[in-house]
Amino acid sequence: MWQNAHDAYLESRITSADPLELVKLLYQACTGSVREARRYLTQGEIAERSRSITKAHEILVELTSSLDHSRGGDLSRRLAELYDYMQRKLLEANLQQTDGPLAEILGLLCTLSEAWDGISSQNSPAECSNNAWSQPVPEPMSTYSTGGWSL
């Protein structure tokens, strides 16, 4: 029941959002997926980690496809390059099963989220600051195999 109410709220929020709010929602979802991937990495849950990384990758693809290069100019090009870089780092994190690339991506997403918050002049607290999941974790998980999971 709670999930249905949450889904209805989220659907309403998405359908009524302006383009700026949609970008912020995508950043939030991507940030959440990267955090989940880090948690699953530390727990050794390979399939769940891979699913979270895949979700983050798909969100970055959506963000890339939403760029308007004719109006965005150099900023649009630079964002496309940054999204591409983050997609490659997600692949690296998934294949090597290391936290470093995920921590880096989380930092980049937090910076981008803060910038979009500044653009919209709505100063919602950054969900990235001082969060345990934005800090690196030890990398003993690198001894695990990928178990056939990849992006």
PyMOL commands that set and color helices and strands:
alter all, ss='L'
color gray80, all
select helices_A, chain A and resi 2-16+19-43+46-65+69-96+100-120+132-134+140-143
alter helices_A, ss='H'
color red, helices_A
deselect
rebuild
show_as cartoon
